[in-house]
């Protein structure tokens, strides 16, 4: 039997486990990671495309092999025990090693393949990423791209996605953070709403209008708290979804902040107070630190950032025109 490269770093239980057959060992670790990240058998089963009962049996087998319970089970789900917490770093290292080995065996190919999942705030996910990712997919027929639109910060440590778009750079965790580009936002309303409402000549006039925006206590990033910066305390029409806000504005329900890159999707929206209210925010690409060694992820990240910069410039140019 070959000597394990991790000897001297793993616990006794992990060393025993690693010697029992690498393929089977990795498969059990993969299931362990899915349960740890999903905190339930059903969530892990959806990711793994396995029956939850099968996932449970594999976890029990792994716990028996390790000689220690890895999860504390309760009505709230599966939480890592102390032993499980010790194992997870080694399991993630095995996951990374398996990815590197697979990439080395396949070698570099002209096109990208496999599945890559991107998490993004829903404004970006609805109005910018679809066309960018469609072009990447067209150039790489063997690639599967998944966009997860969430009105909150995507949790990369739980592998909710392979990479994420954020509006604020994270400051904690082992992550790669790259600024993609700046983008602009302005006040806007439909032509019908503006025609039937009081004139808007200054910020002071906003108090006479029905505002559309985020639910105040569900704003997940301070960079999205647009209306409080304008001194607006009450939001009559509020949603945690940018898409919902956007459709309210299109339907003439009120006045709100809109991404300039979304404006070409709604020609009926008109900008308001452009000289007094002009916001600039930024998009950041966030990745797992270990993924810097994966050529496939590096190539996709490069294509994504280039595509987002080009598409955002195109859409903002249309909005300005």
VOVOLO-714327 format. One line per 10 residues: number of its first residue (from 0); their letters; for each residue x, y, z of C-alpha. Coordinates in steps of 0.2 Angstrom, whole numbers. Layout:
BEGIN
NUM) a) X:Y:Z; ...
//
This chain:
BEGIN
0) xxxxxxxxxx) 0:0:0; 6:17:-4; 10:29:10; -3:43:13; 4:60:8; -6:67:22; 2:57:36; 8:68:50; -6:80:47; -22:69:49
10) xxxxxxxxxx) -29:62:65; -28:44:69; -46:41:63; -43:49:46; -27:39:43; -36:23:46; -50:29:35; -38:34:21; -30:17:20; -46:8:16
20) xxxxxxxxxx) -47:12:-3; -45:29:-10; -60:29:-22; -72:23:-9; -65:34:4; -67:50:-7; -85:45:-11; -89:44:8; -80:61:11; -90:69:-3
30) xxxxxxxxxx) -106:64:5; -100:70:22; -96:87:15; -113:88:7; -122:84:23; -110:97:33; -114:110:20; -133:107:18; -135:103:37; -148:89:32
40) xxxxxxxxxx) -149:73:23; -162:80:11; -152:95:6; -137:84:3; -147:72:-7; -153:85:-19; -135:91:-22; -129:73:-24; -144:67:-33; -146:53:-20
50) xxxxxxxxxx) -160:47:-9; -159:54:8; -160:37:16; -145:32:6; -136:47:11; -140:43:29; -133:25:28; -117:32:20; -115:44:34; -118:30:47
60) xxxxxxxxxx) -105:19:38; -92:33:38; -95:37:57; -93:18:61; -77:18:51; -70:34:59; -76:27:77; -84:43:81; -101:52:78; -98:66:65
70) xxxxxxxxxx) -115:74:67; -127:79:81; -144:75:74; -159:85:80; -176:92:73; -166:107:67; -155:96:56; -137:89:56; -124:99:65; -105:95:65
80) xxxxxxxxxx) -99:87:81; -81:91:87; -75:75:77; -84:81:62; -77:99:64; -59:91:64; -63:80:49; -70:94:38; -53:103:34; -46:86:28
90) xxxxxxxxxx) -61:82:18; -60:99:9; -42:96:6; -47:79:-2; -60:88:-12; -47:100:-19; -34:86:-22; -47:76:-32; -52:92:-43; -33:95:-46
100) xxxxxxxxxx) -31:76:-51; -46:76:-62; -40:92:-71; -22:85:-73; -29:68:-80; -40:78:-93; -26:90:-97; -30:107:-105; -43:107:-118; -49:121:-129
110) xxxxxxxxxx) -66:122:-121; -72:122:-104; -83:108:-97; -92:102:-82; -103:112:-71; -100:129:-63; -112:138:-52; -112:157:-49; -121:165:-35; -126:183:-37
120) xxxxxxxxxx) -138:197:-31; -154:196:-41; -151:213:-50; -135:206:-57; -142:189:-60; -158:195:-69; -151:209:-80; -132:206:-83; -127:188:-80; -139:179:-92
130) xxxxxxxxxx) -132:186:-108; -114:185:-102; -116:167:-97; -125:163:-113; -111:169:-123; -98:159:-112; -109:143:-114; -111:146:-133; -92:146:-134; -90:130:-123
140) xxxxxxxxxx) -104:118:-128; -98:105:-114; -100:118:-100; -115:119:-88; -118:136:-81; -130:138:-66; -135:156:-59; -141:156:-41; -150:173:-39; -151:176:-20
150) xxxxxxxxxx) -156:192:-11; -142:189:2; -124:185:3; -120:169:-5; -111:157:7; -96:150:-2; -89:140:13; -105:130:12; -102:128:-7; -119:136:-12
160) xxxxxxxxxx) -109:141:-27; -92:139:-35; -90:158:-36; -100:173:-32; -103:191:-37; -104:203:-22; -107:222:-20; -95:223:-5; -78:214:-4; -79:201:10
170) xxxxxxxxxx) -66:203:23; -66:186:32; -62:169:26; -50:161:14; -56:169:-2; -50:177:-18; -58:194:-21; -56:203:-37; -65:219:-42; -74:217:-58
180) xxxxxxxxxx) -81:235:-62; -91:249:-56; -109:252:-61; -121:266:-59; -139:268:-52; -152:283:-54; -169:287:-48; -182:282:-61; -201:280:-64; -212:276:-78
190) xxxxxxxxxx) -218:290:-90; -236:287:-85; -232:289:-66; -222:305:-69; -236:312:-80; -249:309:-67; -239:314:-51; -232:330:-44; -217:338:-52; -200:332:-46
200) xxxxxxxxxx) -187:346:-46; -177:343:-31; -174:329:-17; -186:338:-6; -200:334:-19; -197:315:-16; -207:316:0; -223:319:-10; -220:303:-20; -223:284:-18
210) xxxxxxxxxx) -206:276:-16; -201:259:-21; -186:250:-13; -179:237:-2; -188:231:14; -177:240:27; -173:226:39; -169:214:24; -155:224:16; -141:212:17
220) xxxxxxxxxx) -127:224:12; -125:242:17; -121:247:-1; -139:243:-6; -146:255:7; -150:268:-7; -165:277:0; -159:280:18; -144:290:9; -158:301:1
230) xxxxxxxxxx) -166:304:18; -181:293:14; -188:285:30; -204:276:23; -205:265:8; -223:261:4; -219:248:-9; -204:237:-3; -197:220:-8; -181:211:-5
240) xxxxxxxxxx) -180:207:-24; -174:219:-36; -184:211:-50; -200:214:-40; -195:233:-37; -191:234:-56; -208:228:-61; -217:239:-49; -208:254:-57; -212:248:-75
250) xxxxxxxxxx) -231:247:-70; -231:265:-64; -232:261:-46; -220:273:-40; -202:280:-40; -186:271:-36; -168:267:-38; -163:257:-54; -147:250:-61; -143:259:-77
260) xxxxxxxxxx) -139:242:-85; -157:237:-82; -164:252:-91; -163:245:-108; -175:231:-103; -189:244:-99; -189:258:-112; -204:266:-103; -194:271:-88; -187:288:-87
270) xxxxxxxxxx) -172:295:-76; -176:308:-63; -165:321:-54; -149:314:-63; -138:328:-57; -143:326:-39; -145:308:-37; -131:297:-46; -125:282:-37; -109:272:-40
280) xxxxxxxxxx) -107:254:-34; -95:240:-38; -96:222:-42; -83:209:-35; -79:192:-40; -77:181:-25; -69:163:-26; -63:149:-15; -44:153:-11; -39:135:-16
290) xxxxxxxxxx) -47:137:-33; -33:148:-39; -24:131:-43; -38:125:-54; -35:131:-72; -53:128:-77; -60:140:-63; -47:153:-68; -52:152:-86; -70:154:-82
300) xxxxxxxxxx) -67:168:-70; -57:177:-84; -71:175:-96; -84:180:-84; -76:196:-78; -72:201:-96; -89:197:-102; -97:207:-87; -86:222:-91; -91:222:-109
310) xxxxxxxxxx) -109:219:-107; -111:232:-93; -103:245:-103; -114:241:-118; -130:242:-107; -125:258:-98; -121:266:-115; -139:261:-121; -146:268:-106; -137:285:-108
320) x) -142:286:-126
//
